């Protein structure tokens, strides 16, 4: 079983400016309404700790492994519940330069595992949209 969630927003800022905000993990608690904390060495192959606080949901802490970190372009990690195959999530932030002073920011997650059919993704989708909007506001107003 699998499920993909994908959201996107156009931000009137360069990928470099957006990446600077997105990769400044110590400031997440001050602006990010969904992913409120990221700790650890955010480098490929390293395990990090991520705290999410979905609106109308319960806060969760998980420890994914960073799969990809490409400056000004992409950050991707893979998390799992207990062990692989129960409930896995591959989270991705992607920045695409539109070459006109704007950037397309895509936030997505591919979920897989035997528990996927039993999970309600509404709070996750809402959290993605809230985070995208706050990132846009921050990048465009500073």
C-alpha positions in Angstrom: 0.0 0.0 0.0 1.2 3.5 -0.8 0.0 7.1 -0.8 1.6 10.3 -2.1 0.9 13.8 -0.8 2.3 16.7 -2.9 1.8 20.4 -2.4 3.4 23.3 -4.1 3.6 27.1 -4.0 5.3 29.8 -6.1 7.5 32.1 -4.0 8.7 35.4 -5.3 12.3 34.8 -4.1 15.4 33.0 -5.3 16.1 29.4 -4.5 19.1 30.6 -2.5 17.0 32.8 -0.3 14.5 30.1 0.3 17.1 27.5 1.0 18.7 29.8 3.6 15.4 29.8 5.5 14.6 26.1 4.9 18.0 24.9 6.0 18.2 27.2 9.1 16.8 24.4 11.3 17.4 26.2 14.7 14.8 28.8 13.7 12.0 26.4 12.8 10.3 26.9 16.1 9.9 30.7 15.3 8.1 30.3 12.0 7.3 26.7 11.0 3.8 25.7 12.1 4.2 22.1 11.0 7.8 20.9 11.3 8.7 22.6 14.6 12.1 21.1 15.2 14.9 19.4 13.4 18.0 18.3 15.3 21.1 16.5 14.3 23.6 16.6 11.5 21.5 17.1 8.4 23.8 15.4 6.0 23.3 12.5 3.6 23.3 9.1 5.4 22.9 10.7 8.9 19.9 10.1 11.2 18.2 13.3 12.4 15.3 14.0 14.8 12.2 15.7 13.4 9.2 17.0 15.4 6.0 17.6 13.6 2.9 19.2 15.1 -0.1 18.7 12.8 -2.9 21.2 13.3 -5.6 19.4 15.4 -3.3 16.4 15.7 -0.8 15.0 18.2 2.8 16.1 18.1 5.2 13.3 16.9 8.9 12.9 17.0 10.6 10.5 14.5 14.2 9.8 13.5 14.5 9.6 9.7 17.7 9.2 7.7 18.7 11.9 5.3 18.7 10.5 1.7 19.6 13.7 -0.2 20.8 17.2 0.5 21.5 19.3 -2.6 22.0 23.0 -1.7 19.3 25.3 -3.2 17.6 22.3 -4.8 16.5 19.4 -2.6 16.3 17.9 0.9 14.9 14.4 1.3 14.7 12.0 4.2 13.2 8.6 5.0 11.4 7.8 8.2 9.8 4.6 9.5 7.5 3.5 12.2 9.1 0.7 14.3 10.7 -1.1 11.3 10.6 -0.9 7.5 7.3 -1.9 6.0 4.9 -0.9 8.7 4.6 2.8 7.9 7.4 4.5 6.0 7.5 8.1 4.8 9.9 9.6 2.3 9.7 13.4 2.8 11.0 15.8 0.1 11.5 19.5 -0.2 12.2 20.6 -3.8 13.1 24.1 -5.1 12.8 24.8 -8.8 14.1 28.1 -10.2 11.5 29.5 -12.6 14.2 31.9 -14.0 11.9 34.9 -13.6 12.6 35.8 -9.9 10.3 33.2 -8.6 10.8 29.7 -7.2 8.5 26.7 -7.2 8.6 25.1 -3.8 7.3 21.5 -3.7 6.8 19.6 -0.5 5.8 16.0 -0.9 5.8 12.7 1.0 5.5 9.2 -0.3 4.0 6.9 2.3 4.2 3.1 2.1 3.6 0.1 4.4 0.8 -2.0 5.7 -0.6 0.7 8.0 -1.1 3.3 5.2 -4.8 2.4 4.6 -5.6 3.1 8.2 -4.1 6.6 8.4 -5.9 9.9 7.8 -3.7 12.3 5.9 -5.9 15.4 6.2 -3.8 17.0 9.0 -0.6 16.2 7.2 -1.8 17.9 4.0 -3.0 20.9 6.0 0.4 21.1 7.7 2.2 21.1 4.4 0.0 24.0 3.2 0.6 26.0 6.4 4.3 25.5 6.2 4.5 26.4 2.5 2.5 29.6 3.2 4.7 30.6 6.1 7.9 29.9 4.1 6.5 32.1 1.3 5.7 34.9 3.6 9.1 34.8 5.3 11.0 34.7 2.0 9.0 37.4 0.3 9.0 39.8 3.3 12.6 39.8 4.3 
